[in-house]
Structure formats: structure tokens, C-alpha cells
Amino acid sequence: MTSELPQIDEQINQSGETLQRFRGLPPQLKRDLRDLLKHSNNRSSVDRVLHLLKLYDRSIRFISIGHEQSIAPNQELNQNQQKQLSEQLLLLIAELDFACEAGSRLLAIQKELLLGVDAQALIELSLETLKLVITGTHQERQSSQKFLTKLNTGIASILKNSNLTVSQSQSYLDKRIEIRKEFSSLVNQATETLNNNKHLDPCREEFSDIFSQLQVLEEHQKVMEERENTLLEKIKQNENQLSAFYEETKEYRRRLGEQEKRMHLDHLTKVNNRAALAERIDIDYKDWLRSQQPLCCAMIDIDNFKQINDKFGHLAGDKALKIIAKTMQEQLRNSDFIARFRGEEFIILLPNCEQKPRNLILNNIKKAVSELPFKFKNNQISITVTVGATTFIGNDVPEEVIERSDKALLQAKSVGRNQLVWL
């Protein structure tokens, strides 16, 4: 029996995770399942097996009875309410226009709603629609940012050419004015010479006609200069408008960048959220495929965090989460990444990190958190974290690595608090 206990524990974890991934189970049942898997060290293997069997029995009953009968009478959706909700969701989807994959999936949801769905499916489709709206908005924002970047670059190039054109036009205008002045001076000198030399009297009339024509040409030249000067002023006005437009697009780019950052930040802890994790792990995974440099994924859970919430209140728990998240972030390198995964769990990615430094980083995190001076309602308490870690190997994909780090965390929890387990 002693030799078989580890196998039993592993089978319990695998079966529990299989049940956890099943869609459509009641929230309370999933919470009970999470408690069973998280607090494994507080129960014997026999108790865990019996408890897991009860959860499976509840799940089978729920599935066999059907969603409509499992909902309490005061929560049951009548046919009219369900029809209204379905119609409102259809109207919402009809107003959405995403060109990305989210758009295709929204059309598929629209078809499902038109064919008719039950209450449970309606709730699930509503949640999926919300997620697709977030995804589609995020992708549209990225497209807008790319367009603004391209537009900004184009305007910068136009401004540069415009500045050069203005500079050259001004130079040409200055030279033309200078030539006209010299030309005018020569005409004046010739006229004066003609007037002062009486022996040129036979040619005086002919020269007078020529000078008159030259003066007409000079006037034409002056008119052309005025027109060129007006054109130059318009070019300068256009340049000013382009400059203002350029600054405006820069401001939009800045605001889009800030929105992008806010979208990727967890509102409470101010570290990255799961959306940011999905993007970053995809980037690190592709880098790992190319370089085969070590890539570590660690899942960190705050020990007995539920007790803090229950004993001191959720505000105290939120404050502790913020401080712990900041403390963990301070132990990381600039190239490392941390995100809030769920509740009091965090995921850390350590790219290009060999065995010794990654162990040092994770142990430093444990040490730094355990030394934080927490005081709630005049009670001085110590908070610790437990870490389950793994590395990318072989044919791994990100989902498998996250799942393996979760298993490592469960194993670490079964040993006790403030542990680090590699899997």
C-alpha cells in the first residue's frame, strides 16, 4: 500500500484535472474540486479518493439530469427571458464587425443562436462572445497602431521632403530677386548712360523702346516673384498643418500604446495578466524553437491565502497580493516575465536561463516573500509561496508546459509550505 500511494495520488490529480477541464459543470462543484486538488496535504489518500468519487457522482447526476433541472427555481430562466437574451445577443453580434478570426467565430455563434439553444448553451455563448469582443478589440487596436505607425512614418517623410522643398524654393526665390535687382540696376545704368551721351541721339529712340521692354519684363518678373512668394507661403502653411497632424498621430500612438499596456496589466497587482502571458509565452516559445536556449516556466501559489481573506478580509488579501506581486517582480531580470494566472497564482517565464541562475531566482523569490513584514489587525504574520517549475523540452508546446508546472506545484503543495519542486 505504501508503494502504491504515490501512484494513487498521481491518478487522483490526473482524474481531478480531467474533470476540471469538463465544460458546463456548476461553479460550486469546480470550486470543491480545486480545493481538493490544492489542499492535498491535509487529507489522506483514501479521503481524497472518496471525495473525488463524490464529485464524479455529482457531475454525472448533473449531466444526466440536465441543466434546466439543476438550476434552483428562483434562478431558472423562463422561455421568454431566454428568448429575449438570445435576441439581444444576436443584435449585439450583428453590430460587431471584426475582420479577424473573432469575426468568423461570432458569425458561427450567430448561426447557433438562430437555430436555438438551451439556457446553459446561451450562458456559455454569451461568455464566449464577451471574450471574442475583447480579443477582436485587441486585434483591431493592434491593426490601428500599425496603421498609425505607417501613417506617422509617411508624414515624417513628407515633412522632411517639404522642408527641403521650402528651403530650395526660398533659395531660388532669393536668387531670382537678386538677379532682378542686378538686372534693374543695369537698366538704370544704361538709361543714365544714354541720357548723358548726346552723340547717341540717332539711336536714342530705339534704345528707349528696348529699355521700355526691359522695364516691362522687370515688372513681369516682379509679379512672378510675388506669385512664387504666395505659393511659398501656402507650402509653409501646408507644412505647418502636416506638423500638427504629425503631432496628433504621435499622440494617438502614445494613447494606443498606453491602452495596450493597460490591457495587458492585471488591474489589482499591476503585473501582467493572462492576455499578456499568452502573447509572451508564444514569443518565448518561438525563440526557444529557434535557439534551443533554456526556457523555464514556474507557477507560484501563495500559501494558505484563503485563510488571510477569511480571517482579515478581502481588502487585506488584496493589499498582500499587490505587495507580493511587486516583491516577486523585483527579483527578476529585465528579460524575465511575470503574470497573474488565476486568483493567488502567478506564472514566471525565465528565458535563456541555465539551471543554477533559475534556481537562484526562484529561491530568492521564496526568501523575499517570506521576509515581508505583514501586519493585519495588529497581527504580525509571515506569508510564504510555493513554486512548481519546469523547462521546455523535446516536443513541448506552451499548454503542456503550463500544465506540467501546475502538476509540479501540486506536488510541492503535497510536501508542505514554502517549497520548490521541479518536474
Secondary structure as UniProt FT lines:
FT   TURN            2..4
FT   HELIX           5..20
FT   TURN            23..24
FT   HELIX           27..38
FT   HELIX           40..42
FT   HELIX           45..65
FT   HELIX           67..70
FT   HELIX           73..75
FT   HELIX           79..95
FT   HELIX           101..115
FT   HELIX           119..196
FT   HELIX           198..200
FT   HELIX           201..263
FT   TURN            267..269
FT   HELIX           274..291
FT   STRAND          295..302
FT   TURN            303..304
FT   HELIX           305..312
FT   HELIX           314..330
FT   TURN            334..335
FT   STRAND          337..342
FT   TURN            343..344
FT   STRAND          345..351
FT   HELIX           355..370
FT   STRAND          374..376
FT   TURN            377..378
FT   STRAND          379..381
FT   STRAND          385..391
FT   TURN            394..395
FT   HELIX           398..415
FT   STRAND          420..422
//
